[in-house]
């Protein structure tokens, strides 16, 4: 399974999600962490990889996975 962990790049927001990301990796899943530079230290200290927002187009990834429902924002 492919998992995207998306979070505000602040330590208090990203830290609770890291054990979940590690659990997915431990069971053989592919995990992408989509956050900002402020979260890089917390993520890399757990031997996880972080992608800067400009490197990952979350919407494009979700649209490429038809089994994942995507809610478009109302404008």
NORCORUR-V901066 format. One record per run of one state. SS is the DSSP state (2 for helix, 1 for strand, 0 for the rest). FROM is the first residue (numbers start at 1). TO is the last residue. Records with the same first field share a line. If there is no record, write none. Layout:
SS=FROM-TO, FROM-TO
This chain:
0=1-1, 7-10, 27-29, 35-36, 45-49, 52-52, 56-57, 64-75
1=2-6, 30-34, 50-51
2=11-26, 37-44, 53-55, 58-63
